Amino acid sequence: MEFFKELLTIFCTTAVLFGGGFCYFTFLFEQKGKKAVQFSCGSLPKEKVQEGYERYSSFFERGLDGKEMFSSDKVPAFVDTFYDLVTDIYEWGWGQSFHFSPSIRGKSNRDATRMHEEMAVNLLNVEPGARVLDAGCGVGGPMRAIATHSGANVVGITINEYQVERARAHNKKAGLDSLCEVACGNFLKMPFDDDSFDGAYSIEATCHAPKLEEVYGEIYRVLKPGSFYVSYEWVTTELYDSNDSEHVEIIRGIERGNALPGLRSYKDIAEIATKVGFEVVKERDLAKPPAEPWWTRLKMGRIAYWRNHVVVTVLSWLGIAPKGVVDVHDMLLVTADYLAKGGDTGIFTPMHMILCRKPD
């Protein structure tokens, strides 16, 4: 039996190493005292991963039943559990920037992602040395690109302690820990002083807020008068029909697989920003033509995703990956299909951009 397991491990390693470079096996090893990407499922103990997944699924289903589960005091724990479960898988299969970007002909996915991030800070019109907030920073991919591009001092906040650990490690490895700072906290109640930032951005992050006005209000509070805030929002578009059962299924699939209390309509965003005091400077869907489709990356990666799923399944069977990781990865595979359908039908966009200004 042990010999058979060793053969499977060798086969799995070989398949991954020679599978086009999309995924690799370094997460199994220690490298110079630093842990590489591995299926640790964040701060969850290995034996608690399955329980965490079931708790996440149960929480969401109860929320769908309309039992007030998605209140502001309960959602942070829900989102925190989600990112414990998915952060390593996201890094392994997608990279350090947990968001989408329009495809750009002649450019790699990495370059397109970087350009999408740089555009956000360009809209803020900040000088080198400015203090900029990243509301919902994840493991800090956008933070590092933006700090490098602009010379700004970027302060990120994420609800998930494991993501803070990962972001700090990445910042140090990139030599950017002097420009990039990461705090663990709830962006609905941030531990920052009033009027303390020269600019702020959020990239596909505020969709986790149960009430958008709460996070927009907090960002408004910490911004200096005259400063700008830009957000890339996940929303339903003008093509979404709530009476179309297929449309409803797609949106609910996106919500279930991404820890979303409920997707908002594109029509709500500017209204909410104005409600908390912002002046709306610009608003448009960055996914619309002439932009190339953002969801082609999901479609083109299907073979790689299934290959990864085989790897995850084998690792779980070998006892290397925690029990429950297969369920999480399966959830993300299903979610990728719903996201691609949302893009194909045009009823969903992950990059409805709004640029706001806090009045002087």
C-alpha positions as CSV (number, residue, x, y, z in Angstrom):
1,M,0.0,0.0,0.0
2,E,2.8,2.4,0.9
3,F,4.6,1.6,-2.3
4,F,1.4,2.3,-4.3
5,K,1.1,5.7,-2.5
6,E,4.7,6.5,-3.4
7,L,4.0,5.7,-7.0
8,L,1.0,7.9,-7.0
9,T,2.9,10.7,-5.5
10,I,5.6,10.4,-8.1
11,F,3.0,10.3,-10.9
12,C,1.2,13.3,-9.5
13,T,4.4,15.3,-9.2
14,T,5.4,14.5,-12.7
15,A,2.0,15.3,-14.1
16,V,2.1,18.7,-12.4
17,L,5.6,19.6,-13.3
18,F,5.2,18.8,-16.9
19,G,1.6,20.1,-17.2
20,G,2.5,23.5,-18.7
21,G,3.6,25.2,-15.6
22,F,0.0,26.2,-14.5
23,C,0.5,24.5,-11.1
24,Y,3.5,23.1,-9.4
25,F,4.4,20.9,-6.4
26,T,6.5,23.2,-4.4
27,F,3.7,23.7,-1.8
28,L,4.7,20.3,-0.4
29,F,8.1,21.4,0.7
30,E,9.9,23.9,2.9
31,Q,12.2,26.3,0.9
32,K,14.9,28.1,2.9
33,G,12.8,28.1,6.0
34,K,9.8,29.7,4.3
35,K,6.7,27.8,3.6
36,A,5.7,27.8,0.0
37,V,2.0,27.7,-1.1
38,Q,0.3,24.7,0.5
39,F,-3.2,23.5,1.3
40,S,-3.2,24.6,4.9
41,C,-6.7,26.2,4.6
42,G,-5.6,29.3,6.5
43,S,-5.9,29.3,10.3
44,L,-8.2,26.2,10.3
45,P,-6.5,23.1,11.8
46,K,-6.2,20.3,9.3
47,E,-8.8,18.2,11.1
48,K,-11.3,21.1,11.0
49,V,-11.2,21.9,7.3
50,Q,-14.2,19.6,6.4
51,E,-16.1,21.1,9.3
52,G,-15.2,24.6,8.1
53,Y,-16.5,23.9,4.6
54,E,-19.8,22.5,6.0
55,R,-20.2,25.5,8.3
56,Y,-19.6,27.8,5.3
57,S,-22.2,25.9,3.2
58,S,-24.7,25.8,6.0
59,F,-24.3,29.5,6.8
60,F,-25.0,30.4,3.2
61,E,-28.0,28.1,2.8
62,R,-29.5,29.5,6.0
63,G,-28.9,33.0,4.6
64,L,-30.8,32.0,1.4
65,D,-33.8,31.0,3.7
66,G,-34.1,34.7,4.6
67,K,-33.3,34.2,8.3
68,E,-31.3,37.5,8.7
69,M,-28.0,35.5,8.5
70,F,-26.3,38.2,6.4
71,S,-26.3,40.9,9.0
72,S,-23.3,43.1,9.5
73,D,-22.3,41.3,12.7
74,K,-22.4,37.8,11.2
75,V,-21.0,38.3,7.7
76,P,-17.3,39.0,8.7
77,A,-17.0,35.5,10.3
78,F,-18.7,34.0,7.2
79,V,-16.2,35.8,4.8
80,D,-13.3,35.0,7.1
81,T,-14.1,31.2,7.0
82,F,-14.4,31.4,3.2
83,Y,-10.9,32.9,2.8
84,D,-9.4,30.4,5.2
85,L,-10.8,27.7,2.9
86,V,-9.8,29.2,-0.5
87,T,-6.7,31.4,-0.1
88,D,-4.1,28.7,-0.8
89,I,-6.1,27.3,-3.7
90,Y,-6.5,30.8,-5.2
91,E,-2.8,31.5,-4.9
92,W,-1.9,28.1,-6.3
93,G,-4.2,28.2,-9.3
94,W,-4.7,32.0,-10.0
95,G,-1.9,34.0,-8.5
96,Q,-1.6,36.7,-5.8
97,S,-4.2,39.0,-7.3
98,F,-7.7,37.7,-6.4
99,H,-9.6,39.5,-9.1
100,F,-10.4,39.6,-12.8
101,S,-9.2,41.9,-15.6
102,P,-10.1,42.4,-19.2
103,S,-8.1,40.3,-21.6
104,I,-5.6,42.4,-23.7
105,R,-4.4,41.1,-27.0
106,G,-0.7,40.4,-27.0
107,K,-0.5,40.6,-23.2
108,S,-0.3,37.8,-20.7
109,N,-2.9,37.4,-17.9
110,R,-0.3,38.7,-15.5
111,D,0.4,41.8,-17.5
112,A,-3.3,42.5,-18.0
113,T,-3.9,42.1,-14.3
114,R,-1.1,44.5,-13.5
115,M,-2.4,47.1,-15.9
116,H,-5.9,46.8,-14.5
117,E,-4.4,47.5,-11.0
118,E,-2.3,50.4,-12.1
119,M,-5.3,52.1,-13.7
120,A,-6.9,52.2,-10.3
121,V,-4.2,54.2,-8.7
122,N,-3.8,56.4,-11.7
123,L,-7.4,57.5,-11.2
124,L,-6.5,58.5,-7.6
125,N,-4.0,61.1,-8.8
126,V,-1.7,60.6,-5.8
127,E,2.0,61.6,-5.5
128,P,4.8,59.3,-4.5
129,G,4.8,59.0,-0.7
130,A,1.0,59.5,-0.4
131,R,-0.8,57.2,2.0
132,V,-3.3,55.0,0.2
133,L,-5.8,52.6,1.5
134,D,-6.5,49.1,0.0
135,A,-9.9,48.1,1.4
136,G,-10.0,44.3,1.2
137,C,-6.4,43.6,0.2
138,G,-6.3,39.8,0.2
139,V,-2.7,38.6,0.0
140,G,-1.6,41.9,-1.5
141,G,-1.1,41.3,-5.2
142,P,-2.7,44.7,-6.2
143,M,-1.0,46.4,-3.3
144,R,2.5,45.5,-4.5
145,A,1.7,46.4,-8.1
146,I,0.3,49.8,-7.1
147,A,3.1,50.6,-4.7
148,T,5.7,49.8,-7.3
149,H,3.9,51.8,-10.0
150,S,3.0,54.9,-8.0
151,G,5.6,55.1,-5.2
152,A,2.6,55.4,-2.7
153,N,2.6,54.0,0.8
154,V,-0.2,51.4,0.6
155,V,-2.0,50.3,3.8
156,G,-4.1,47.2,3.2
157,I,-6.8,45.7,5.4
158,T,-8.3,42.2,5.3
159,I,-10.6,40.3,7.7
160,N,-8.5,37.1,7.4
161,E,-5.4,36.7,9.6
162,Y,-3.9,34.1,7.3
163,Q,-4.1,36.5,4.4
164,V,-2.2,39.1,6.5
165,E,0.5,36.5,7.1
166,R,0.7,35.7,3.4
167,A,0.7,39.4,2.3
168,R,3.4,40.3,4.7
169,A,5.6,37.4,3.6
170,H,5.1,38.4,-0.1
171,N,5.8,42.1,0.7
172,K,9.1,41.2,2.3
173,K,10.1,38.8,-0.5
174,A,9.4,41.5,-3.1
175,G,11.4,44.1,-1.1
176,L,8.3,46.2,-0.6
177,D,7.6,46.0,3.1
178,S,8.7,49.6,3.5
179,L,5.9,50.7,1.2
180,C,3.3,48.1,2.0
181,E,1.6,47.7,5.3
182,V,-1.1,45.1,6.2
183,A,-3.7,45.2,9.0
184,C,-6.1,42.5,10.1
185,G,-9.5,44.0,10.5
186,N,-13.1,44.6,9.4
187,F,-13.4,47.2,6.7
188,L,-16.9,48.0,8.1
189,K,-15.1,49.3,11.3
190,M,-11.6,50.2,10.4
191,P,-8.9,50.9,13.0
192,F,-7.8,54.1,11.2
193,D,-8.1,57.8,12.1
194,D,-10.5,60.2,10.4
195,D,-9.1,62.0,7.4
196,S,-5.9,60.0,7.4
197,F,-5.5,58.7,3.8
198,D,-4.7,60.6,0.6
199,G,-6.6,58.1,-1.5
200,A,-8.3,54.7,-1.4
201,Y,-9.3,51.9,-3.6
202,S,-11.0,48.5,-3.5
203,I,-10.7,45.9,-6.2
204,E,-13.6,43.4,-6.2
205,A,-13.7,43.4,-2.4
206,T,-16.7,45.5,-1.2
207,C,-19.0,42.9,-2.7
208,H,-18.5,41.0,0.6
209,A,-20.2,43.9,2.6
210,P,-23.8,43.2,3.6
211,K,-24.6,46.9,3.2
212,L,-22.4,48.8,0.7
213,E,-23.1,52.1,2.5
214,E,-21.3,50.8,5.6
215,V,-18.0,50.2,3.9
216,Y,-18.4,53.3,1.7
217,G,-19.1,55.3,4.8
218,E,-16.0,54.0,6.5
219,I,-13.8,54.8,3.5
220,Y,-15.3,58.3,3.4
221,R,-14.5,58.7,7.1
222,V,-10.8,57.9,6.7
223,L,-10.2,59.8,3.5
224,K,-8.8,63.4,3.6
225,P,-11.1,66.0,2.1
226,G,-10.5,66.4,-1.6
227,S,-9.2,62.9,-2.0
228,F,-10.4,60.2,-4.4
229,Y,-11.7,56.7,-3.9
230,V,-12.1,54.2,-6.8
231,S,-13.8,50.8,-6.6
232,Y,-14.2,47.9,-9.0
233,E,-17.6,46.4,-8.0
234,W,-19.3,43.1,-8.6
235,V,-22.8,43.8,-9.9
236,T,-25.7,42.6,-12.0
237,T,-26.0,44.6,-15.2
238,E,-28.9,46.1,-17.1
239,L,-29.3,42.7,-18.9
240,Y,-30.1,40.9,-15.7
241,D,-33.8,39.8,-15.5
242,S,-34.9,38.7,-12.0
243,N,-37.8,36.9,-13.6
244,D,-35.6,34.7,-15.7
245,S,-34.9,31.5,-13.8
246,E,-31.6,30.9,-15.6
247,H,-30.4,34.4,-14.7
248,V,-31.3,33.8,-11.1
249,E,-29.5,30.5,-10.9
250,I,-26.3,32.0,-12.4
251,I,-26.3,34.9,-9.9
252,R,-27.0,32.6,-7.0
253,G,-24.2,30.3,-8.1
254,I,-21.8,33.2,-8.1
255,E,-23.0,34.3,-4.7
256,R,-22.7,30.8,-3.2
257,G,-19.2,30.2,-4.5
258,N,-17.8,33.6,-3.5
259,A,-19.1,34.3,0.0
260,L,-21.4,37.1,-1.2
261,P,-24.3,38.3,1.0
262,G,-26.1,39.3,-2.3
263,L,-25.0,40.9,-5.5
264,R,-26.2,44.5,-6.1
265,S,-27.5,46.1,-9.2
266,Y,-25.2,48.5,-11.1
267,K,-27.9,51.1,-10.6
268,D,-27.3,51.1,-6.8
269,I,-23.6,51.9,-6.7
270,A,-23.6,55.7,-7.5
271,E,-26.7,56.2,-5.4
272,I,-25.1,54.6,-2.3
273,A,-21.8,56.6,-2.9
274,T,-23.8,59.8,-3.0
275,K,-25.8,58.9,0.1
276,V,-22.7,58.6,2.3
277,G,-21.4,62.0,1.0
278,F,-19.2,61.3,-2.0
279,E,-19.2,63.2,-5.3
280,V,-19.4,60.7,-8.1
281,V,-16.7,61.7,-10.7
282,K,-16.9,58.8,-13.1
283,E,-18.7,55.5,-13.5
284,R,-18.5,52.8,-16.2
285,D,-18.3,49.1,-16.7
286,L,-14.8,48.3,-17.6
287,A,-15.9,44.9,-19.0
288,K,-17.8,46.5,-21.9
289,P,-16.4,46.7,-25.4
290,P,-13.9,47.6,-26.6
291,A,-12.6,45.6,-23.6
292,E,-11.9,42.0,-24.4
293,P,-13.9,39.4,-22.3
294,W,-12.6,38.9,-18.8
295,W,-14.1,35.4,-18.6
296,T,-12.0,33.8,-21.4
297,R,-9.4,33.0,-18.8
298,L,-11.9,30.9,-17.0
299,K,-12.9,29.0,-20.1
300,M,-9.3,28.5,-21.4
301,G,-8.3,27.2,-18.0
302,R,-10.8,24.4,-17.7
303,I,-8.4,21.6,-18.6
304,A,-5.9,23.0,-16.1
305,Y,-8.6,23.3,-13.4
306,W,-9.7,19.7,-13.9
307,R,-6.0,18.6,-13.8
308,N,-5.6,20.5,-10.5
309,H,-8.8,18.8,-9.2
310,V,-7.2,15.4,-9.8
311,V,-4.1,16.5,-8.0
312,V,-6.1,17.8,-5.1
313,T,-8.1,14.6,-4.9
314,V,-4.9,12.4,-4.9
315,L,-3.2,14.6,-2.3
316,S,-6.3,14.3,-0.1
317,W,-6.4,10.6,-0.5
318,L,-2.7,10.4,0.4
319,G,-3.4,12.5,3.6
320,I,-1.2,15.4,2.4
321,A,-4.1,17.8,1.8
322,P,-6.7,18.1,4.5
323,K,-10.0,16.3,4.3
324,G,-12.5,18.9,2.9
325,V,-10.1,20.5,0.4
326,V,-11.6,18.4,-2.4
327,D,-15.1,19.8,-1.6
328,V,-13.7,23.4,-1.6
329,H,-12.0,22.9,-4.9
330,D,-15.1,21.3,-6.4
331,M,-17.1,24.3,-5.2
332,L,-14.7,26.7,-7.0
333,L,-14.9,24.6,-10.2
334,V,-18.7,25.0,-10.2
335,T,-18.4,28.7,-9.4
336,A,-16.0,29.2,-12.3
337,D,-18.7,27.9,-14.6
338,Y,-21.3,30.2,-13.1
339,L,-18.9,33.2,-13.5
340,A,-18.3,32.3,-17.2
341,K,-22.0,32.1,-17.8
342,G,-22.5,35.4,-16.1
343,G,-19.9,36.9,-18.5
344,D,-21.3,35.1,-21.6
345,T,-24.9,36.3,-20.9
346,G,-23.7,39.8,-20.0
347,I,-25.8,39.8,-16.8
348,F,-22.8,40.1,-14.5
349,T,-19.6,42.2,-14.3
350,P,-16.9,42.1,-11.8
351,M,-15.5,45.5,-12.8
352,H,-18.1,48.1,-12.6
353,M,-15.8,51.1,-11.9
354,I,-16.9,54.1,-9.8
355,L,-14.6,57.0,-9.1
356,C,-15.6,59.2,-6.1
357,R,-14.3,62.3,-4.4
358,K,-14.7,63.4,-0.8
359,P,-15.7,67.1,-1.0
360,D,-13.3,69.7,0.5
